[in-house]
Amino acid sequence: DIPVTINRAILELKVGEVKYKIALIHKSRFNSFLNPVHSSWRELTLLYPDADIVVTAHTHIPGLMVYPYPKDNTITERILIKLGTLKNDIYQCSLFNPYDCSEIATPVVVFYPDRRKIIPFFRVEDAVQFLF
């Protein structure tokens, strides 16, 4: 029962009593080599303004940002994520990788079940340490 999509999907996730909306996009036309999360930001502002999290991929350069997004006269935190594996080549590793090429950045978020709150982490280990 795993959904298969072509390039994009909307995931509505219920955690406890809170519903979260996640936009998942593999390849966005808004990629920027200057800012890895630019594509997520553009997808949020142009196509998915009600998403709590916007995830894009394709370029292999990971990124993570908490973005203050205005909605209904209040500022709502949105999480922008660019998934990436940092391809194992000299160019990508020397320019974009702050650690060994063998380490993979895996952004993780923790959802609160009793109120709308999302805490992002750039590494799984940090999220696990936060939970315990």
Backbone bond lengths (Angstrom), bond angles and torsions (degrees), N, CA, C in turn:
res aa  C-N    CA-C-N  psi(-1)  N-CA   C-N-CA  omega(-1)  CA-C   N-CA-C  phi
1 D - - - 1.457 - - 1.532 112.31 -
2 I 1.308 117.12 35.14 1.458 120.81 177.48 1.522 108.22 -91.08
3 P 1.331 117.30 125.37 1.469 118.43 179.95 1.528 111.10 -71.20
4 V 1.315 115.70 140.57 1.459 121.77 175.91 1.522 106.99 -115.59
5 T 1.323 116.67 130.42 1.455 120.75 -178.62 1.520 109.75 -128.76
6 I 1.297 115.23 167.80 1.461 121.07 173.92 1.517 107.50 -105.66
7 N 1.305 116.47 101.85 1.457 126.07 172.33 1.528 116.58 74.20
8 R 1.331 120.53 -35.84 1.463 119.03 -177.48 1.525 112.10 -145.92
9 A 1.340 113.20 153.44 1.459 119.23 178.94 1.526 108.91 -157.21
10 I 1.317 115.13 156.42 1.459 121.74 172.30 1.519 107.15 -111.36
11 L 1.315 116.31 126.06 1.458 122.14 178.18 1.520 107.76 -110.82
12 E 1.324 115.65 121.22 1.458 120.62 174.36 1.517 107.22 -102.99
13 L 1.311 115.29 117.44 1.455 122.53 -171.87 1.522 109.35 -117.51
14 K 1.323 116.25 128.25 1.456 120.12 176.67 1.520 108.24 -105.98
15 V 1.327 115.24 120.91 1.462 122.17 178.26 1.518 106.63 -118.25
16 G 1.319 116.21 111.51 1.463 119.56 -173.04 1.512 108.95 62.89
17 E 1.322 116.55 -120.04 1.464 121.42 179.68 1.522 112.81 -103.26
18 V 1.322 117.44 4.02 1.461 121.34 -174.74 1.520 110.34 -107.27
19 K 1.342 115.58 133.82 1.464 120.52 176.41 1.521 109.53 -100.41
20 Y 1.322 115.62 131.57 1.450 122.66 177.62 1.526 108.77 -116.89
21 K 1.323 115.52 146.29 1.460 120.70 178.86 1.527 108.92 -117.62
22 I 1.331 115.53 126.90 1.460 121.69 -176.81 1.527 108.68 -122.38
23 A 1.328 116.15 125.13 1.461 121.61 174.45 1.526 107.50 -95.49
24 L 1.330 116.14 125.25 1.459 122.22 -178.88 1.526 108.73 -115.33
25 I 1.325 116.53 119.41 1.460 121.41 -177.81 1.525 108.23 -131.34
26 H 1.321 117.33 124.20 1.461 118.51 177.11 1.526 110.28 -74.53
27 K 1.302 117.36 -63.01 1.467 120.63 -176.62 1.521 109.45 -116.17
28 S 1.328 115.59 119.29 1.458 121.74 178.56 1.527 109.16 -107.31
29 R 1.306 115.94 147.21 1.466 119.18 177.90 1.520 112.18 -78.32
30 F 1.318 118.28 -2.56 1.461 122.35 -174.69 1.530 113.85 -102.68
31 N 1.317 118.55 23.21 1.468 121.05 -178.25 1.522 111.40 -64.68
32 S 1.333 115.39 147.89 1.460 122.43 177.74 1.521 108.84 -138.45
33 F 1.314 117.23 133.78 1.461 118.95 177.15 1.520 111.00 -78.21
34 L 1.324 119.05 -11.14 1.456 122.46 178.58 1.522 113.09 -86.13
35 N 1.342 116.75 -28.99 1.458 121.31 -176.89 1.526 108.94 -141.84
36 P 1.328 118.28 107.29 1.471 120.61 -176.86 1.521 114.55 -57.54
37 V 1.340 118.76 -32.16 1.461 119.99 -176.84 1.527 113.26 -92.82
38 H 1.320 117.72 7.10 1.463 120.93 179.49 1.533 111.29 -58.00
39 S 1.313 117.01 -41.96 1.465 119.56 179.95 1.528 111.20 -63.06
40 S 1.319 117.64 -39.33 1.468 120.81 177.62 1.522 110.68 -65.16
41 W 1.321 116.95 -40.37 1.460 121.35 179.12 1.525 111.08 -63.69
42 R 1.338 117.21 -44.82 1.462 120.80 -179.99 1.534 111.52 -66.24
43 E 1.324 116.33 -39.51 1.470 119.58 177.26 1.524 110.08 -62.77
44 L 1.329 117.30 -41.17 1.470 121.82 177.40 1.523 110.99 -61.68
45 T 1.316 117.00 -51.83 1.462 120.23 -172.33 1.527 112.97 -73.93
46 L 1.333 118.09 -28.64 1.459 120.24 -176.86 1.527 114.36 -99.00
47 L 1.333 117.18 -37.70 1.462 119.35 -170.20 1.522 115.65 -119.43
48 Y 1.331 117.63 -30.65 1.471 120.39 -174.02 1.536 111.00 -130.03
49 P 1.342 117.99 59.44 1.465 119.85 -175.37 1.526 114.69 -66.63
50 D 1.326 117.82 -15.35 1.462 119.55 179.16 1.525 112.64 -101.31
51 A 1.329 117.73 8.48 1.474 120.53 178.04 1.526 110.04 -78.15
52 D 1.308 116.22 139.42 1.464 121.11 175.31 1.531 110.79 -79.98
53 I 1.327 114.82 -33.70 1.460 121.75 -179.97 1.525 107.82 -134.13
54 V 1.326 116.32 136.64 1.460 120.98 173.46 1.530 106.98 -121.74
55 V 1.326 114.92 122.17 1.462 121.71 -178.42 1.521 108.58 -115.50
56 T 1.335 116.11 126.53 1.459 121.11 172.98 1.524 108.09 -123.25
57 A 1.327 116.09 168.24 1.465 120.56 -176.34 1.531 109.06 -146.62
58 H 1.291 116.91 -146.96 1.461 127.82 170.59 1.529 115.67 84.74
59 T 1.323 119.70 -40.18 1.466 120.06 -172.17 1.531 113.95 -88.84
60 H 1.311 118.23 -9.04 1.467 123.60 177.46 1.528 114.07 69.13
61 I 1.320 117.29 16.67 1.464 120.20 176.09 1.526 107.14 -116.44
62 P 1.334 118.06 105.91 1.464 119.89 -174.21 1.524 112.91 -73.70
63 G 1.318 114.73 154.60 1.447 120.92 176.08 1.516 110.22 -160.88
64 L 1.322 115.40 162.28 1.461 121.39 -177.26 1.521 107.76 -152.89
65 M 1.326 116.05 136.91 1.468 119.71 -179.68 1.515 110.18 -151.97
66 V 1.310 115.75 138.81 1.463 121.51 168.89 1.520 105.29 -96.00
67 Y 1.327 115.58 121.13 1.459 121.03 -173.54 1.523 110.21 -115.19
68 P 1.329 117.95 125.52 1.467 120.28 176.80 1.527 109.44 -79.10
69 Y 1.312 116.27 109.07 1.464 121.39 -173.50 1.517 110.36 -109.45
70 P 1.333 117.80 122.76 1.470 119.55 -179.85 1.524 111.81 -75.25
71 K 1.312 115.77 130.22 1.463 121.37 176.17 1.524 108.58 -153.58
72 D 1.314 116.46 132.34 1.464 122.23 178.45 1.526 112.07 53.21
73 N 1.317 116.57 44.76 1.465 123.90 178.62 1.521 114.68 61.49
74 T 1.327 117.04 20.60 1.467 121.07 173.15 1.526 108.68 -133.84
75 I 1.292 115.52 161.07 1.461 121.20 176.06 1.519 108.03 -95.91
76 T 1.319 116.38 123.59 1.460 122.63 179.59 1.522 109.06 -114.62
77 E 1.309 117.51 130.55 1.459 120.60 177.97 1.523 109.54 -72.26
78 R 1.300 116.43 128.75 1.455 122.90 173.55 1.515 107.68 -118.66
79 I 1.309 116.26 147.39 1.458 121.36 -179.61 1.521 108.03 -104.71
80 L 1.322 116.00 125.00 1.458 122.46 177.43 1.519 107.84 -109.76
81 I 1.323 117.10 126.89 1.466 121.76 -176.02 1.516 109.42 -130.05
82 K 1.312 115.57 135.68 1.464 122.11 168.55 1.520 105.85 -117.00
83 L 1.326 115.82 116.54 1.460 120.17 178.09 1.518 108.87 -79.03
84 G 1.314 116.07 146.11 1.458 118.80 179.45 1.509 111.50 -164.44
85 T 1.300 115.01 151.14 1.457 121.03 179.83 1.514 112.13 -109.36
86 L 1.323 117.48 -2.53 1.458 121.40 -174.37 1.527 109.57 48.56
87 K 1.306 115.74 78.69 1.462 121.99 -177.51 1.517 110.58 -41.34
88 N 1.282 115.17 141.30 1.463 120.55 -174.78 1.535 110.87 -80.46
89 D 1.329 116.38 67.80 1.460 120.54 174.21 1.524 108.93 -135.95
90 I 1.310 116.61 162.00 1.459 121.84 -173.18 1.532 111.21 -63.30
91 Y 1.324 117.43 -41.24 1.464 120.53 -177.63 1.523 111.66 -60.67
92 Q 1.320 117.15 -54.57 1.462 120.40 -178.04 1.523 111.21 -64.61
93 C 1.309 117.18 -43.15 1.465 119.88 -176.16 1.523 111.64 -67.26
94 S 1.318 117.58 -40.97 1.463 119.11 -176.73 1.525 112.17 -71.60
95 L 1.325 117.99 -31.82 1.457 120.36 -176.60 1.525 114.34 -91.02
96 F 1.327 117.74 -34.85 1.457 119.52 -169.09 1.512 115.08 -120.34
97 N 1.307 118.82 -6.54 1.453 120.05 -171.36 1.527 111.29 -107.43
98 P 1.329 118.63 115.33 1.459 120.83 179.62 1.530 113.37 -82.21
99 Y 1.327 118.40 1.65 1.454 121.47 -179.02 1.521 108.95 -143.25
100 D 1.310 117.76 -176.08 1.460 120.92 -178.67 1.524 111.59 -57.13
101 C 1.331 114.60 147.01 1.463 120.03 -177.98 1.518 112.65 -63.57
102 S 1.302 117.65 -20.71 1.462 119.49 -177.76 1.529 112.04 -76.88
103 E 1.319 118.24 -18.69 1.463 120.87 -179.64 1.524 109.56 -83.00
104 I 1.309 116.43 137.21 1.460 122.09 -178.73 1.526 108.62 -110.94
105 A 1.303 116.18 131.60 1.456 121.00 175.68 1.524 108.22 -81.13
106 T 1.316 116.09 126.17 1.455 121.00 179.70 1.527 108.46 -126.86
107 P 1.335 117.69 93.24 1.463 118.76 178.30 1.526 111.44 -60.19
108 V 1.325 115.26 141.15 1.460 122.58 -177.69 1.520 107.55 -135.55
109 V 1.323 116.80 145.51 1.457 120.60 173.32 1.522 109.67 -123.63
110 V 1.319 115.11 149.11 1.461 122.02 174.79 1.524 106.55 -112.38
111 F 1.328 115.62 124.23 1.462 122.11 179.37 1.523 109.38 -97.31
112 Y 1.302 116.87 135.89 1.456 120.94 173.41 1.526 108.63 -85.67
113 P 1.335 118.18 136.43 1.467 120.21 -177.41 1.527 114.42 -87.66
114 D 1.345 117.45 -13.58 1.456 119.69 -173.99 1.527 113.87 -109.21
115 R 1.329 117.79 -8.83 1.464 122.68 177.28 1.522 108.56 -157.84
116 R 1.320 117.00 158.11 1.458 120.87 -178.46 1.529 108.84 -74.00
117 K 1.310 115.15 97.93 1.460 121.37 178.87 1.526 108.11 -152.56
118 I 1.315 115.48 133.07 1.460 122.19 -179.52 1.519 107.99 -130.55
119 I 1.318 116.38 128.34 1.458 121.43 177.92 1.533 107.96 -111.73
120 P 1.340 118.04 118.32 1.472 119.97 179.95 1.532 112.34 -93.31
121 F 1.307 115.05 150.26 1.465 122.69 175.49 1.524 108.60 -136.24
122 F 1.319 116.73 145.23 1.461 120.04 179.92 1.527 112.12 -84.14
123 R 1.320 116.47 -19.28 1.466 120.86 179.94 1.534 110.53 -130.95
124 V 1.307 115.33 143.63 1.466 121.64 179.10 1.526 110.58 -57.88
125 E 1.317 117.03 -42.44 1.470 121.27 -177.45 1.523 111.42 -57.45
126 D 1.342 117.38 -38.42 1.466 120.51 179.86 1.530 111.30 -68.11
127 A 1.329 117.22 -37.97 1.465 120.40 177.72 1.527 110.82 -66.30
128 V 1.308 116.75 -41.84 1.470 120.26 178.96 1.527 109.85 -63.34
129 Q 1.317 116.99 -43.84 1.474 120.62 179.19 1.530 109.84 -62.68
130 F 1.318 118.65 -39.38 1.463 122.88 178.02 1.524 110.93 -61.08
131 L 1.339 116.90 -42.20 1.464 121.36 -177.57 1.521 113.30 -71.01
132 F 1.308 115.67 -28.77 1.458 118.94 -176.09 1.492 109.76 -117.70
